[in-house]
Amino acid sequence: MRSSLNAARRSRELAELAGGPTVDVLVVGLGATGAGAALDAASRGLSVAAVDAHDLAFGTSRWSSKMIHGGLRYLAKGQVGVARESAVERGVLLRRTAPHLVRAQPYLLPLTPEVSAARAALVMAGYRLGDGLRAAARTPRRLLPGPSRISASRALELAAPLSPRGLRGALLSWDGRLVDDARLVVALARTAAAQGARILTRCRALELTGDGALVRDELTGEAFTVRAKAVINAAGVWAARLDPAILLRPSRGTHLVLGPHSLPGLRAGLHLPIPGEGNRFALVLPQADGRVYVGLTDEPVDGPVPDVPEAPEEDVAFLLGVLNSVLGTAVRREDVAGTFAGLRPLLAAAGRAGERTADLSRKHALLTSADGVVTVVGGKLTTYRRMAEDAVDLAVRLRGLDAGGSRTARLPLVGVLHPGVEAPARLVERYGSEAPAVHALALSDPALAETLPTGVTVAELVWAVRHEGALDAADLLDRRTRIGLVPRDREAALPAAEAALAHDG
């Protein structure tokens, strides 16, 4: 397949790139925005190389709440343009580019005694404004139903763990959610590869100029020069390492991972008001594998940016406190099977001195260095495509490249479903039109049909090595699948991951 990423393709394209001909666009960073920029540029007919020091979706893109949202929170802050942009991009994903990975999710805001009638009315008014954004973005209601108020009995049917004491009902709303944020990035990278982009992981950009970069192959330690007509820095929270003039103010978003039986009967997501905050809510989101994610904090992070942020115990205690405020039976600390934390690359200049990171704008920014490197920072996962389009537009204009307009609002990603796909539902949800091929691989060998934690099969690991660019066990367990979110599951699956690499090594 033209979209397949694997070790052999990496070696071949790396050899072509090192000291080779000048490419039109070099993209640094392969999160959602970087992979999106590689796709945007390649789909315009430009020659593209995209590098990342680690792996696809290694950074913030895999640590999201898995929401593709319509910008209601930004609307509440008066950021109408940001809210509208979110609603439009949500519609693009739901309708055209990734309907196999993005779908509607119901959420309940429980009307507990702590939620006054006035606050409930204000939230419902916000939901209706959000539904207006949906209509303005031309997303049909069949994809995203409108909001409503439901009875306490109906709320308990959708969310059995809620405490019935004093429950007056719930506000029901709908928004987009991803099956898996890392899978979206993999689909973007593979679609870019199918358009001719060179997608090179384990390649660290050491220095950037407007004419290219010094890059080190992290597998061999060899350094080489990549010459490019335009350079886009999409390194997220690490962008300032490549351009010290950029001032970022990262904020940490922590999530809890609860085991499959922690909240039995939870069929809808939950929005839980955070005490003392007027328009901030914690999120509880059940997953197809039975796990439940609980998030999200928003705390400033000072000092060096770590490769993998850790969730501090104070964040865990805070989220458990918000969650337990609405439950009939409390979730205990020992019920937390895992945690994860992501760092938002917020632009410091967007806020006033002393302003909380929770109040900084989520609008993305484009910055240009003195020698012409275009950096894209800020923003959010939902609007990755628009961020990528804007970055490529600017690079094309600044460097005088011969390219037309963006095509990505209409370009389906790898795996978009077509009628007649037959495969197990779990595979269809994660692989779309490629699900039958993944299933056939499992049926080809009993060893490949072995089931691992979260229901993943060994065949999926082999598929990731052959077609999704996985180079080691961490790629397989922590990003191509999310087994690694729970440490004990990761340990149990590690031998299978190593065997999958040897199977196709």
Beta strands, then each sheet from edge to edge (+ up, - down):
strand 1: 23-28
strand 2: 48-51
strand 3: 67-68
strand 4: 102-110
strand 5: 148-150
strand 6: 170-178
strand 7: 198-200
strand 8: 203-209
strand 9: 212-217
strand 10: 223-233
strand 11: 251-258
strand 12: 269-273
strand 13: 281-286
strand 14: 292-295
strand 15: 299-300
strand 16: 336-344
strand 17: 365-368
strand 18: 374-377
sheet 1: 7+ 2+ 1+ 10+ 9- 8+
sheet 2: 7+ 2+ 1+ 10+ 18+ 17-
sheet 3: 3+ 6- 4+ 12+ 13- 14+ 11- 15+
sheet 4: 3+ 6- 5+
sheet 5: 3+ 6- 4+ 12+ 13- 14+ 11- 16+
end
